[in-house]
């Protein structure tokens, strides 16, 4: 049976942020950071594998999942990493390992360029340290489209899609994830919880900052990644003072959904190397 997390909330930078907490305070903290337009439950097939040995926490970024929307909108990399820093301080978390996927990985690596001495390790899952301008513009176009409205929760779940759309995970897993994506409005219709204004990204370019990441770092490449090819991977690892990489087979971009067991294996190996007693 999959271990269940507790829903928790904290006030951070004037916003009510939601996070999942798998307990075990006092143990080494493992902080799981979801990607853009996702939410903490995307880690539900990954997190339970570490609950016996780590204090696992998965926050929803502002504007995502059950975290409060920022009004006026404030969704730059700078906002995200400041939220993370304040949340960890509020929870009393010291020297965590950050595991970030996609946008969460980008936020994590920028965080590490400023707070590496406060981290025990960093895992970047199918992400890069800078956003191509074409990606920024594509997301802006998506953000300009109005949110879709559904007559029922069942209809909303049936229409749910991930982006990029390529994946290996089952329809059952897709429906499980979709079950956390929507909220009911006063008129009985259903809409996505996501604040679409989060798609107006203001990313920080971290390419010239990598030398400041002194903590051990693992770069995870999805076998069929649309983000990382071998040349980008080699350059990234060469620029990291303590970098190494691993590839997870049988997955596209959404690694923790396509092949959670493969991701668990490479992260577990990394943790055994960098966290005493893990």
N, C-alpha and C positions, 0 to 999 in steps of 0.2 A: 504494500500500500504506500502511496506517495505521502511523504511527510508534509503536514500542513503548516503553513506559516500563520502568524498572528498579524492582523491588520492594525497598524499603528499610525499615528499622526503627530506631526511636530510643526510648530510655528517657526518659520525660517524666513528672514528678510521680508516680513510682513505677509507671507503666504502660508496657507495651511498645506503642508506637503504630506503625502501618504507614503508609507513604506511597508514592506513585508519583512517580518522578523521571525527567523527560525530559532530564536532563543540561544541558549548557551553563552550568556554574558560571562566575561572573564577569559574566554578562550580567544585565540587569534581571530580577528575580524576579517571576513571575506565580504567585500562590498560589490554587488552585482549591478551594473549600470546598463540599462536597456538602450536600444537604438531609437532613432527618430520615429515618431508616430506609433511607437510601441508602448509597453508598460511593464510593470514589475513581474506580472504573471508569465511573461515569456520565459522566465527562468525556472518555472515550476518543474520542468523535467530534468533540470541540471542541479539545482540547489540541494535537494534532499541527500544527494550523494556525499555532501560535505558537512552535514549537520552534526555528526557525531564528533567531529574534530575541530570545527570552526563555528564562530558566531556569524551566521550568514544573514545579511541584510540586503534587501533590494528596494531602493527608492523609486518612486515615480518622479521623473523630472517635472518641473513646473509646466503646467499646460497639458500634461499627459496623464492618462489613467485617472486616478482619483485625487490627484493633486490639483490645487486651485489654479485657475487661469490668472495670468498677470494682466491687469488692466490699469493703465494702458499697456499694450503688449511690450514685453521685454524678454526676448528669447535669443540673446547672443550667447556664444560660448562663454563669455565673461560672466553672464548671469548664472549660467548653469554651474560653473565651477565654484562661484562664490556660494551658491546654495549648498553645494556638496561640502565645502569647507565648514560652513556654519552648522550643517546637520551633523557632521562627524563630531564637531566640538560639543554640540548640545547633547549628543548621545554618549559622550565620554569615550569615543573610539580612538585608540592610539595605534599608530603604525599598522594600518590595515593593508591588505592586498586588494587592489582595485582590479576588477575584471569588467571590461567594457566592450560592448558590441556595437559596431557601426558608429552612429553619432555618439553613443555612450563611450565607445573606445576613443573617439576623437576628443571628447571632453576629458576623458581620463588622462590621455597623454599630455594635453595642455595643462591639466592640473598638476601632473608630475613634473613638468618643466619648472613649476614654481614651488612645489612642496615635496620634492623627491626625498628629502631627508626625513619626512614624516611618514614615509611609506615603507612597508616591508617588501613590496613587489608590485608589479604592474603587468596585466595581461591585456593585450589589444587583440580583439577578435574581429577579423576581417574588416579592418578599417585602415585609414591612412591619416597622416598628420596635416593634410591640407585638402581643401575642397576645390575641385576643378570649377572654374567659372560656369561651365556648361551645366554642372550639377546644381549650382546655386540658382541659376536661372530656371532650370526645370522645376525645382521645388517651389520657386516663386509662382510659376504658372499654376501649379497644383493648388497652391494656397489661395489663389484668386477665385477658384471655383467654390460655389456655395456648398455647404454641408448637405449631404443627402438625408432625406427624411423618410422613415419607414413606418408602415402602419402597425407593425408588431415587432416584438423581440425576435420571433422566429424568422420573420422576413429579413430583419437586419443581419442576423447570423448567417442566413442563406446567401446573402449578398457580400459577405465579408471577403476581402482579398488582402494578401500581403504584397508589398512592393520592395524589391523586384518580385515578379510573380513566380519565377522558376523555383521549384522546391521538390523535395522528396517526401515530405511528411504526409501523414495520412489525413483523410477527411475528418476522422474522429479527432485528431489533434488540432486541426484547423478550427473545428467547431468548439473545442474546449477553449482555445485562445479567444475566439470571437465572443464567447460568453462574457468576457470582461470588458469588451470594447465599447458598449453602448449604455446609454442611460435613458430613462423614460421622462418625457416632458409632461407638463401639467395637462395637456390636451390628449394624452394617451399615445402620442406618437413617440418614436425612438430615433435618437441621433447618436453619432459617435461622441464619446467623452472628449476626444482630442480637440484642443484649441487649434483651429487650422492656421492661425497666425504664427504658430511655431514653425511653419514651413518657410517663413521669411527669415532664413538663416543669416546670421552674421558670424561666420566662423573665423577663428584665429588661425593663421598659418604658422604651424609649428616646425617647419622644416629647418629653420636656423636655430632652433631652441633645443634640439635633441641632445646636444652635448651636456646639458645641465641635468639630464635624467640619470642620476647616479644609482638608483635602485635597480635590482635585477628586473629585466623586462622580457616577456615572452610575446612574440608576434605570432598569432594563429591565423593561418591561411586556410580558407575553405577550398576544397579540391577544385570546385567549379566557380571560383570567385569572380564576380564582375568588377571587383575593386582592386585586388592585389594580383599582379602577375609575378613571375620569378624575378624579373629585373627590379621591380619596385621593392620586392621583399628583400633582395640582397642589398640594395641601397639603404633601405630603412635600418636593417640590422647592423650594417657597417657604421652608420652614424650614431648608433646607441652605444654608450660606454660599456654597458653590461647586457647586451642583447643576444637573444637566440630565437629560433623560430621552430614551428611545428606545423604540419599540414594535417587537416582532418579530412578523411576520405568520405565519399558518398554524401556530399552536401553542396548546396549552393550558398547563397549569402546568409541565410537564416540558420546558422550552424546549430544553435541550441535546440532548434525544432527538428531539423533534418536528421541530425546524428548526435543527440545529447551524449550518448555513451562514448563516442569518439572524442568529443570535447572534454568530457569528464576525465578521460584517460590522459590527455596531454596536459591538462591543468593540474591534475593530481601529481604527475611526474615533476612538473615545475615546482609545485608547492613543497614536495619532498626535498627538493634541492635547495630551496631558499628559506624555508621556514623551519627553524629548529623544532624537532619533535613531531613534525607533520607526517 
